[in-house]
Amino acid sequence: MLSADPVRAAAYRKTVERLRAADEDAVGAELDRLATDVRRNIVRTIDRAGMGHIGGDLSVTDILVSCFYGALSVDPERPQWTGRDRFVLSKGHCAAALYSTLAQCGFFATAELDTFMAPLSALNGHPNRLKVPGVETNTGALGHGLPVATGCALAAKIDGVSWRTFVVLGDGELQEGSNWEAAMAASHYGLSSLTAIVDRNRLQQGARTEETNALGALEDKWRSFGWEVREVDGHDHLALLRAMNGPRTGRPVAVIANTIKGKGVSFMEDRVEWHHKVPTPEQVDAALAELAR
């Protein structure tokens, strides 16, 4: 198991405290800056490893940064604190985005990102809860994250505790039937502490979601399962925070976050080939230059 970086963890706590007291303009600007830093680390991490899922990593970055800096109650130096909010990245193939976010928050040293996908590294291609602090459950076999998160939220309700559960899913992942079994159960048990965030970039491996197995009016599907639905721009941090932290009505919340695969790097944006493609050295330089603006 990796250990926390005390300096970064302390800085993270101070940043979270400052953001909670700041006005919206300041919050939005700070989260934009933090997300850019995460994106730069994603590009570097995948470049060094020579493998990864950069398109989805870049599309989910703003969701992760908004979660960790504006919604979750967690402590990088106490990753197993019983009162923590639970966070599950169901689309586990986007581990580079999660690792870059966790490192920035101080769950472990940023130098560990250099080992991504290396032999014997704790930073596997899919998150492993036994190796990486901040990872609640192993994911990567798609369709498992929402069922696990539903179990977490149900446990909290049974125990009468106040911590919340957040789960981030890919939109192509919703073609897995296990998600809808979990959605039905979460509504049945009135799991109002559960928030599911869909990274709706409309692309999956090989094609668009609607060409592969159409999801159609996704918000209507969640409503039909008894969820409260909030649809937002998935790259607008303030909109994400309002959706994740908004008032509860006794039902689980589904946030449909409309995103762009490859967000932040112009030649990767909305291009299906960047689902699982490694940039050339020249493309890495170009991507980092764009992300420096």
Sequence and secondary structure as in RCSB ss.txt:
>XXXX:A:sequence
MLSADPVRAAAYRKTVERLRAADEDAVGAELDRLATDVRRNIVRTIDRAGMGHIGGDLSVTDILVSCFYGALSVD
PERPQWTGRDRFVLSKGHCAAALYSTLAQCGFFATAELDTFMAPLSALNGHPNRLKVPGVETNTGALGHGLPVAT
GCALAAKIDGVSWRTFVVLGDGELQEGSNWEAAMAASHYGLSSLTAIVDRNRLQQGARTEETNALGALEDKWRSF
GWEVREVDGHDHLALLRAMNGPRTGRPVAVIANTIKGKGVSFMEDRVEWHHKVPTPEQVDAALAELAR
>XXXX:A:secstr
     HHHHHHHHHHHHHHHHS HHHHHHHHHHHHHHHHHHHHHHHHHHT   HHHHHHHHHHHHHHHHHT    
TT TT TTS EEEESSGGGHHHHHHHHHHHTSS GGGGGGTT TT SS SS  TTTSTT  S   STT HHHHHH
HHHHHHHHHT    EEEEEETGGGGSTHHHHHHHHHHHTT TTEEEEEEE SEETTEEHHHHH   SHHHHHHHT
T EEEEEETT HHHHHHHHHS   SS EEEEEE  TTTT TTTTT GGGGS    HHHHHHHHHHHT 
